Amino acid sequence: MKQKVTTNNAPKADHILSQGIVSNGTIYLSGQIHNKPDGTMVDGTVEEKFAQIMQNIVATLKAADATLDNVVKVVIYVTDMSQMPKLNEVYPSYFSDPFPVREAVCVKELPLGATIEVSVVAEK
């Protein structure tokens, strides 16, 4: 049985999307870009953008009664692979050993002109 995860502390999901879903003890979060809960985009450094994304993820995980320690998989989408060295510098400040498995994918563009998007899968 699927359970919808919602929070006002992260950007609202489009009417055809969910912020997150819990199914059979696994938490699936929609990809998060660097916008604030009010919808305004964070423009700035890679570190500032990633910090906002992680705030959104933490807020949504909290709504599912989980934390970053529950994350088992991370997918990072970037529009420019030159962002990855900076992301790799700050990434360990959010996750700890054993680190979640991770994928990094370079894409042509992301929603709302974002340059970074992150999605996670976590366990309850």
Secondary structure, DSSP 8 states (H G I E B T S, - for coil): -EEEE--TTS----TT--SEEEETTEEEE--EESB-TTS-B--S-HHHHHHHHHHHHHHHHHHTT--GGGEEEEEEEES-GGGHHHHHHHGGGT--SS--EEEEEE-S--GGG-SEEEEEEEE-
